[in-house]
Amino acid sequence: MEIEDVVRVRVRAGLAGEARRVVHVAFWQEGAVFRALCEVVIREQDGEILGTVAGMPCMTCARVLSLRARIGGEAAELAAGLSRE
């Protein structure tokens, strides 16, 4: 999976209440769906792709993204023989 496959997507207006229209970090999958880091699945016809940073972020997606970045950073440091001390 490439970075180009990652999109910011939310449910289209009118399909969910405003409180549920948070912006997810998601990957495009076969079957015309977006699968978010928080495991939410949004069908292509129900989703709105955002080209800019806008809207309230899904806090679960943000947490998963943060944890993945942290783990990836630690793995890179360990592989390079660096220490955090």
BAPALUM-73478 format. One record per residue (C-alpha): residue number from 1; residue in one letter; chain; x, y, z. Coordinates in Angstrom, 2 decimals, m for minus. Layout:
N
+-----+---------+--------+---------+---------+---------+
: num : residuo : cadena :    east :   north :      up :
+-----+---------+--------+---------+---------+---------+
: NUM :       A :      A :       X :       Y :       Z :
...
+-----+---------+--------+---------+---------+---------+
% end
This chain:
85
+-----+---------+--------+---------+---------+---------+
: num : residuo : cadena :    east :   north :      up :
+-----+---------+--------+---------+---------+---------+
:   1 :       M :      A :    0.00 :    0.00 :    0.00 :
:   2 :       E :      A :    1.34 :    3.40 :   m1.00 :
:   3 :       I :      A :    0.93 :    6.76 :    0.70 :
:   4 :       E :      A :   m1.21 :    7.83 :   m2.28 :
:   5 :       D :      A :   m3.79 :    5.25 :   m1.17 :
:   6 :       V :      A :   m4.40 :    7.15 :    2.08 :
:   7 :       V :      A :   m7.28 :    9.64 :    2.07 :
:   8 :       R :      A :   m9.18 :   11.80 :    4.50 :
:   9 :       V :      A :  m12.84 :   10.87 :    4.20 :
:  10 :       R :      A :  m16.09 :   11.46 :    6.05 :
:  11 :       V :      A :  m19.71 :   10.47 :    5.57 :
:  12 :       R :      A :  m21.59 :   12.79 :    3.21 :
:  13 :       A :      A :  m23.91 :   15.43 :    4.63 :
:  14 :       G :      A :  m27.44 :   14.17 :    5.13 :
:  15 :       L :      A :  m26.40 :   10.53 :    5.67 :
:  16 :       A :      A :  m25.37 :   11.01 :    9.29 :
:  17 :       G :      A :  m25.73 :   13.65 :   11.99 :
:  18 :       E :      A :  m23.01 :   16.29 :   12.20 :
:  19 :       A :      A :  m21.54 :   14.69 :   15.33 :
:  20 :       R :      A :  m20.88 :   11.47 :   13.35 :
:  21 :       R :      A :  m19.32 :   13.24 :   10.35 :
:  22 :       V :      A :  m15.78 :   13.11 :   11.69 :
:  23 :       V :      A :  m12.84 :   12.95 :    9.29 :
:  24 :       H :      A :  m11.24 :    9.51 :    9.10 :
:  25 :       V :      A :   m7.81 :    8.50 :    7.84 :
:  26 :       A :      A :   m8.66 :    5.71 :    5.44 :
:  27 :       F :      A :   m7.37 :    3.46 :    2.68 :
:  28 :       W :      A :   m9.19 :    2.75 :   m0.56 :
:  29 :       Q :      A :  m10.06 :   m0.95 :   m0.91 :
:  30 :       E :      A :  m11.46 :   m3.06 :   m3.69 :
:  31 :       G :      A :  m15.21 :   m3.29 :   m3.50 :
:  32 :       A :      A :  m15.58 :    0.51 :   m3.64 :
:  33 :       V :      A :  m15.05 :    1.10 :    0.08 :
:  34 :       F :      A :  m12.79 :    3.13 :    2.32 :
:  35 :       R :      A :  m11.51 :    1.37 :    5.44 :
:  36 :       A :      A :  m10.45 :    3.76 :    8.20 :
:  37 :       L :      A :   m7.71 :    3.17 :   10.75 :
:  38 :       C :      A :  m10.48 :    2.98 :   13.37 :
:  39 :       E :      A :  m12.06 :    0.09 :   11.39 :
:  40 :       V :      A :  m15.02 :    2.16 :   10.12 :
:  41 :       V :      A :  m15.98 :    1.19 :    6.57 :
:  42 :       I :      A :  m17.48 :    3.87 :    4.32 :
:  43 :       R :      A :  m18.90 :    2.97 :    0.92 :
:  44 :       E :      A :  m17.59 :    5.09 :   m1.94 :
:  45 :       Q :      A :  m21.01 :    6.58 :   m2.72 :
:  46 :       D :      A :  m21.49 :    7.51 :    0.96 :
:  47 :       G :      A :  m18.08 :    9.13 :    1.42 :
:  48 :       E :      A :  m16.77 :   12.64 :    0.88 :
:  49 :       I :      A :  m13.02 :   12.84 :    0.23 :
:  50 :       L :      A :  m11.42 :   15.96 :    1.69 :
:  51 :       G :      A :   m8.54 :   17.50 :   m0.23 :
:  52 :       T :      A :   m7.48 :   19.78 :    2.61 :
:  53 :       V :      A :   m7.27 :   19.49 :    6.36 :
:  54 :       A :      A :  m10.79 :   20.33 :    7.49 :
:  55 :       G :      A :  m13.43 :   19.10 :    9.90 :
:  56 :       M :      A :  m13.27 :   17.36 :   13.25 :
:  57 :       P :      A :  m10.82 :   14.44 :   13.15 :
:  58 :       C :      A :  m11.78 :   10.96 :   14.27 :
:  59 :       M :      A :   m9.89 :   10.68 :   17.55 :
:  60 :       T :      A :   m9.46 :    6.92 :   17.18 :
:  61 :       C :      A :   m7.89 :    7.33 :   13.73 :
:  62 :       A :      A :   m5.62 :   10.05 :   15.13 :
:  63 :       R :      A :   m4.57 :    7.81 :   18.02 :
:  64 :       V :      A :   m3.84 :    4.83 :   15.76 :
:  65 :       L :      A :   m1.86 :    7.05 :   13.38 :
:  66 :       S :      A :    0.13 :    8.49 :   16.29 :
:  67 :       L :      A :    0.89 :    5.06 :   17.76 :
:  68 :       R :      A :    1.98 :    3.70 :   14.37 :
:  69 :       A :      A :    4.29 :    6.68 :   13.86 :
:  70 :       R :      A :    5.78 :    6.23 :   17.33 :
:  71 :       I :      A :    6.34 :    2.50 :   16.86 :
:  72 :       G :      A :    7.80 :    3.11 :   13.40 :
:  73 :       G :      A :   10.12 :    5.76 :   14.81 :
:  74 :       E :      A :   11.36 :    3.47 :   17.57 :
:  75 :       A :      A :   11.90 :    0.63 :   15.11 :
:  76 :       A :      A :   13.92 :    2.93 :   12.85 :
:  77 :       E :      A :   16.06 :    4.12 :   15.78 :
:  78 :       L :      A :   16.70 :    0.55 :   16.93 :
:  79 :       A :      A :   17.65 :   m0.51 :   13.40 :
:  80 :       A :      A :   20.07 :    2.42 :   13.19 :
:  81 :       G :      A :   21.58 :    1.54 :   16.56 :
:  82 :       L :      A :   20.42 :    4.77 :   18.20 :
:  83 :       S :      A :   19.21 :    5.10 :   21.74 :
:  84 :       R :      A :   16.79 :    7.53 :   23.40 :
:  85 :       E :      A :   18.97 :    7.91 :   26.48 :
+-----+---------+--------+---------+---------+---------+
% end
